[in-house]
Amino acid sequence: MSIGGLLSLAITVLIVLIFVRIVLSWFPPGGDLLNAAQRFTFTATEWLLGPIRRVLPPVRLGGAALDLSPMLVLFVLFFLQNLVRGL
């Protein structure tokens, strides 16, 4: 496998982990399996989302807040993946 293929695979894994983290954030903590999955996805993605979240704070929607950092990171990852596949 080429370096471009490995980079594309790594980006795909990050994209999937971010989507899993988004979906898991909709569920309250509970159960060993769910807690383990939430901890794993948090640990695997926070290094990328955390710095963005510090620069781009959540948008307030009444009593709730919308975290835009996953959307921004996904946009950049999709762009990078297309760039890498073009190599």
Number of C-alpha atoms within 10 A of each C-alpha: 5 7 10 15 14 12 15 20 13 12 18 15 12 19 20 13 17 23 16 15 21 17 11 17 12 8 10 9 13 9 8 9 10 14 13 13 14 20 12 13 19 19 11 15 16 14 10 15 20 13 11 16 16 10 9 13 13 14 11 10 8 6 5 9 11 10 16 15 20 20 14 14 17 18 13 12 17 15 11 15 20 12 12 16 11 8 8
